[in-house]
Amino acid sequence: MNHAVIGVGSNIEPERNVQEARRHIAQRHVVVAASPFVRTRPVGRVDQPDFTNGALLVETAVDRERFRADLKAIEALLGRQRGENRDGPRTIDLDIVVWNGDIVDPDFYTREFLRHAVMAVLPDLEP
């Protein structure tokens, strides 16, 4: 069984989209734990609504590439629009931050809210 921590974020109807994303993830994988979700200021492009961000600890039987594909399919299902501005508004953003104990997303080191969320669900992680 593989273990992943997913960074979850939304600033378009975040209350609904975060819950819907969690529901869809739980239909495909096992959600073990969730961090508190907090409101954060946008990074990069600041002329947009604040984000709601947190993390989910998930167990999955699929490999990392399949898991990533599942997350991208959920983003598409929830109306995620990919454009030229990577930091723009979004219905949902689902990123693998930790995979089987390895930090795989460099944002862990630069975004304090993400680091706190990850450590809330995986307190023994060695950064």
Backbone as CSV, one residue per row, in Angstrom:
resi,resn,N_x,N_y,N_z,CA_x,CA_y,CA_z,C_x,C_y,C_z
1,MET,0.849,-1.185,0.000,0.000,0.000,0.000,0.891,1.244,0.000
2,ASN,0.551,2.197,-0.851,1.271,3.460,-0.917,0.572,4.493,-0.046
3,HIS,1.368,5.431,0.479,0.844,6.524,1.297,1.220,7.844,0.646
4,ALA,0.241,8.726,0.540,0.469,10.029,-0.071,-0.167,11.110,0.778
5,VAL,0.467,12.266,0.768,-0.159,13.466,1.318,-0.456,14.366,0.133
6,ILE,-1.720,14.758,0.041,-2.185,15.616,-1.046,-2.396,17.017,-0.487
7,GLY,-1.801,18.004,-1.142,-2.130,19.391,-0.853,-3.418,19.720,-1.586
8,VAL,-4.375,20.310,-0.869,-5.688,20.618,-1.429,-5.913,22.126,-1.301
9,GLY,-6.305,22.757,-2.403,-6.565,24.188,-2.354,-7.671,24.588,-3.312
10,SER,-8.383,25.652,-2.951,-9.454,26.188,-3.797,-9.717,27.636,-3.418
11,ASN,-10.038,28.450,-4.438,-10.523,29.797,-4.140,-11.743,30.156,-4.992
12,ILE,-12.359,29.145,-5.575,-13.647,29.294,-6.244,-14.607,28.338,-5.553
13,GLU,-15.577,28.889,-4.837,-16.503,28.085,-4.034,-15.751,27.022,-3.227
14,PRO,-14.777,27.445,-2.411,-13.914,26.477,-1.733,-14.647,25.524,-0.781
15,GLU,-15.689,25.983,-0.100,-16.388,25.093,0.831,-16.942,23.883,0.081
16,ARG,-17.555,24.131,-1.059,-18.134,23.050,-1.851,-17.063,22.221,-2.546
17,ASN,-16.102,22.879,-3.182,-15.125,22.160,-3.996,-14.154,21.319,-3.171
18,VAL,-13.750,21.790,-2.016,-12.873,20.982,-1.162,-13.608,19.725,-0.710
19,GLN,-14.866,19.864,-0.301,-15.637,18.685,0.131,-15.876,17.716,-1.016
20,GLU,-16.179,18.247,-2.189,-16.397,17.380,-3.354,-15.107,16.644,-3.732
21,ALA,-13.992,17.322,-3.687,-12.714,16.674,-3.996,-12.445,15.549,-3.007
22,ARG,-12.661,15.816,-1.736,-12.435,14.773,-0.722,-13.358,13.580,-0.969
23,ARG,-14.596,13.840,-1.319,-15.552,12.762,-1.587,-15.092,11.904,-2.762
24,HIS,-14.649,12.545,-3.819,-14.189,11.800,-4.996,-12.910,11.016,-4.700
25,ILE,-12.007,11.604,-3.944,-10.786,10.882,-3.563,-11.146,9.649,-2.745
26,ALA,-12.072,9.805,-1.803,-12.476,8.691,-0.932,-13.192,7.577,-1.700
27,GLN,-13.756,7.879,-2.842,-14.390,6.839,-3.656,-13.353,5.947,-4.324
28,ARG,-12.144,6.472,-4.506,-11.101,5.741,-5.231,-9.990,5.215,-4.325
29,HIS,-9.787,5.875,-3.181,-8.660,5.591,-2.284,-9.164,5.706,-0.842
30,VAL,-8.282,5.475,0.129,-8.664,5.558,1.541,-8.113,6.853,2.131
31,VAL,-9.012,7.731,2.566,-8.583,8.961,3.238,-8.374,8.616,4.708
32,VAL,-7.116,8.719,5.148,-6.731,8.341,6.506,-6.883,9.504,7.478
33,ALA,-6.513,10.705,7.033,-6.545,11.870,7.923,-6.647,13.138,7.081
34,ALA,-7.140,14.192,7.725,-7.218,15.510,7.096,-6.655,16.543,8.054
35,SER,-5.923,17.480,7.524,-5.422,18.595,8.322,-6.555,19.592,8.523
36,PRO,-6.374,20.546,9.425,-7.287,21.684,9.423,-7.129,22.428,8.094
37,PHE,-8.216,22.985,7.601,-8.169,23.796,6.389,-8.187,25.251,6.807
38,VAL,-7.296,26.039,6.210,-7.120,27.434,6.597,-7.261,28.336,5.387
39,ARG,-7.582,29.563,5.670,-7.674,30.581,4.621,-6.291,31.191,4.439
40,THR,-5.857,31.294,3.175,-4.531,31.841,2.888,-4.620,32.877,1.771
41,ARG,-3.679,33.791,1.799,-3.580,34.800,0.752,-3.025,34.143,-0.510
42,PRO,-3.426,34.613,-1.684,-2.885,34.060,-2.924,-1.375,34.288,-3.036
43,VAL,-0.705,33.362,-3.698,0.726,33.469,-3.970,0.890,33.779,-5.454
44,GLY,1.775,34.689,-5.772,1.991,35.042,-7.177,1.022,36.123,-7.613
45,ARG,-0.095,35.724,-8.135,-1.135,36.668,-8.579,-2.033,36.999,-7.381
46,VAL,-1.944,38.204,-6.868,-2.646,38.564,-5.632,-4.028,39.159,-5.859
47,ASP,-4.393,39.474,-7.097,-5.693,40.098,-7.386,-6.769,39.028,-7.619
48,GLN,-6.979,38.207,-6.591,-7.977,37.144,-6.650,-8.400,36.814,-5.227
49,PRO,-9.491,36.051,-5.065,-9.942,35.712,-3.709,-8.912,34.871,-2.960
50,ASP,-9.004,34.924,-1.621,-8.169,34.067,-0.786,-8.471,32.601,-1.071
51,PHE,-7.516,31.756,-0.722,-7.646,30.314,-0.894,-8.036,29.650,0.421
52,THR,-8.637,28.490,0.315,-8.781,27.564,1.428,-7.819,26.425,1.125
53,ASN,-6.890,26.147,2.061,-5.849,25.146,1.843,-5.744,24.190,3.020
54,GLY,-5.375,22.955,2.707,-5.128,21.938,3.717,-4.492,20.735,3.058
55,ALA,-4.509,19.602,3.767,-3.881,18.390,3.244,-4.676,17.165,3.664
56,LEU,-4.584,16.127,2.832,-5.191,14.829,3.126,-4.100,13.767,3.088
57,LEU,-4.122,12.877,4.068,-3.266,11.694,4.060,-4.094,10.560,3.486
58,VAL,-3.569,9.913,2.446,-4.326,8.923,1.690,-3.510,7.642,1.540
59,GLU,-4.188,6.499,1.640,-3.601,5.202,1.286,-4.165,4.793,-0.066
60,THR,-3.301,4.246,-0.916,-3.745,3.840,-2.240,-2.978,2.612,-2.712
61,ALA,-3.639,1.795,-3.473,-3.014,0.602,-4.047,-2.374,0.890,-5.404
62,VAL,-2.627,2.066,-5.970,-2.101,2.385,-7.304,-0.727,3.042,-7.192
63,ASP,0.024,3.025,-8.302,1.334,3.657,-8.294,1.190,5.176,-8.402
64,ARG,2.302,5.873,-8.267,2.280,7.338,-8.201,1.718,7.974,-9.472
65,GLU,2.078,7.466,-10.624,1.578,8.060,-11.865,0.068,7.879,-12.007
66,ARG,-0.425,6.714,-11.653,-1.871,6.474,-11.713,-2.589,7.356,-10.692
67,PHE,-2.008,7.483,-9.503,-2.593,8.319,-8.459,-2.664,9.770,-8.934
68,ARG,-1.573,10.259,-9.522,-1.553,11.627,-10.046,-2.625,11.798,-11.121
69,ALA,-2.767,10.805,-11.992,-3.789,10.865,-13.039,-5.189,10.914,-12.427
70,ASP,-5.413,10.159,-11.354,-6.703,10.201,-10.656,-6.982,11.601,-10.117
71,LEU,-5.962,12.228,-9.522,-6.141,13.579,-8.983,-6.455,14.578,-10.092
72,LYS,-5.766,14.470,-11.216,-6.020,15.384,-12.334,-7.425,15.163,-12.902
73,ALA,-7.891,13.912,-12.913,-9.255,13.622,-13.386,-10.285,14.250,-12.444
74,ILE,-10.019,14.219,-11.148,-10.926,14.844,-10.177,-10.928,16.362,-10.372
75,GLU,-9.754,16.948,-10.586,-9.697,18.381,-10.853,-10.552,18.734,-12.068
76,ALA,-10.426,17.972,-13.132,-11.203,18.231,-14.349,-12.696,18.076,-14.080
77,LEU,-13.062,17.055,-13.345,-14.464,16.806,-13.004,-15.065,17.989,-12.244
78,LEU,-14.243,18.625,-11.408,-14.715,19.765,-10.614,-14.519,21.104,-11.327
79,GLY,-14.187,21.058,-12.622,-14.147,22.274,-13.417,-12.846,23.031,-13.395
80,ARG,-11.753,22.395,-13.008,-10.455,23.077,-13.000,-10.104,23.509,-14.414
81,GLN,-9.822,24.794,-14.567,-9.410,25.359,-15.847,-7.911,25.595,-15.794
82,ARG,-7.197,24.996,-16.716,-5.750,25.201,-16.784,-5.473,26.252,-17.843
83,GLY,-4.750,27.275,-17.439,-4.435,28.347,-18.370,-2.980,28.725,-18.263
84,GLU,-2.667,29.865,-18.854,-1.281,30.298,-18.854,-0.833,30.807,-17.487
85,ASN,-1.772,31.253,-16.634,-1.403,31.752,-15.313,-1.526,30.630,-14.289
86,ARG,-0.410,30.017,-13.959,-0.373,28.898,-13.010,-0.903,29.299,-11.628
87,ASP,-0.783,30.568,-11.270,-1.190,31.030,-9.945,-2.583,31.651,-9.922
88,GLY,-3.372,31.440,-10.972,-4.694,32.048,-11.055,-5.737,31.317,-10.227
89,PRO,-6.967,31.842,-10.219,-8.057,31.225,-9.466,-8.327,29.800,-9.946
90,ARG,-8.817,28.968,-9.026,-9.116,27.584,-9.404,-10.192,26.988,-8.512
91,THR,-10.979,26.109,-9.129,-12.006,25.402,-8.366,-11.367,24.443,-7.384
92,ILE,-10.301,23.767,-7.826,-9.611,22.821,-6.949,-8.202,22.600,-7.476
93,ASP,-7.285,22.431,-6.559,-5.895,22.111,-6.882,-5.507,20.939,-5.991
94,LEU,-5.109,19.827,-6.593,-4.730,18.621,-5.866,-3.321,18.228,-6.273
95,ASP,-2.378,18.341,-5.338,-0.983,18.040,-5.643,-0.433,17.010,-4.666
96,ILE,0.322,16.060,-5.191,1.022,15.109,-4.331,2.211,15.856,-3.742
97,VAL,2.231,15.952,-2.426,3.315,16.650,-1.731,4.301,15.645,-1.146
98,VAL,3.776,14.544,-0.601,4.611,13.490,-0.019,4.149,12.159,-0.595
99,TRP,5.110,11.352,-1.020,4.809,10.014,-1.541,5.679,9.015,-0.788
100,ASN,5.042,8.125,-0.045,5.754,7.091,0.725,6.907,7.664,1.540
101,GLY,6.635,8.779,2.209,7.610,9.378,3.110,8.601,10.327,2.468
102,ASP,8.581,10.450,1.142,9.490,11.358,0.442,8.744,12.621,0.030
103,ILE,9.317,13.769,0.330,8.734,15.038,-0.096,9.016,15.193,-1.582
104,VAL,7.945,15.284,-2.384,8.091,15.318,-3.840,7.632,16.646,-4.452
105,ASP,7.165,17.556,-3.630,6.731,18.860,-4.122,7.564,19.940,-3.435
106,PRO,8.354,20.704,-4.193,9.205,21.732,-3.578,8.419,22.831,-2.865
107,ASP,7.120,22.976,-3.158,6.311,23.976,-2.453,6.264,23.703,-0.949
108,PHE,6.508,22.477,-0.546,6.554,22.139,0.886,7.543,23.059,1.608
109,TYR,8.652,23.368,0.954,9.715,24.145,1.585,9.482,25.649,1.518
110,THR,8.610,26.108,0.632,8.443,27.548,0.442,7.089,28.073,0.901
111,ARG,6.154,27.199,1.152,4.811,27.644,1.558,4.501,27.099,2.947
112,GLU,4.572,28.004,3.909,4.424,27.613,5.309,3.087,26.930,5.581
113,PHE,2.002,27.434,4.990,0.695,26.822,5.221,0.678,25.373,4.748
114,LEU,1.375,25.069,3.661,1.428,23.698,3.151,2.244,22.820,4.089
115,ARG,3.373,23.321,4.548,4.210,22.573,5.487,3.434,22.248,6.762
116,HIS,2.695,23.220,7.290,1.903,22.983,8.507,0.818,21.939,8.262
117,ALA,0.160,22.021,7.113,-0.898,21.059,6.794,-0.334,19.645,6.678
118,VAL,0.789,19.508,5.986,1.414,18.192,5.840,1.820,17.635,7.199
119,MET,2.452,18.454,8.013,2.905,17.988,9.326,1.729,17.648,10.248
120,ALA,0.562,18.241,10.004,-0.625,17.919,10.808,-1.094,16.487,10.556
121,VAL,-0.928,15.998,9.321,-1.386,14.639,9.006,-0.256,13.619,9.041
122,LEU,0.992,14.098,9.025,2.143,13.208,9.029,3.216,13.801,9.947
123,PRO,2.948,13.830,11.270,3.832,14.537,12.197,5.244,13.963,12.311
124,ASP,5.440,12.709,11.927,6.772,12.091,12.029,7.616,12.282,10.772
125,LEU,7.113,13.029,9.807,7.858,13.260,8.568,9.152,13.992,8.870
126,GLU,10.230,13.520,8.262,11.541,14.181,8.398,11.760,15.087,7.194
127,PRO,11.592,16.418,7.377,11.747,17.341,6.222,13.157,17.427,5.697
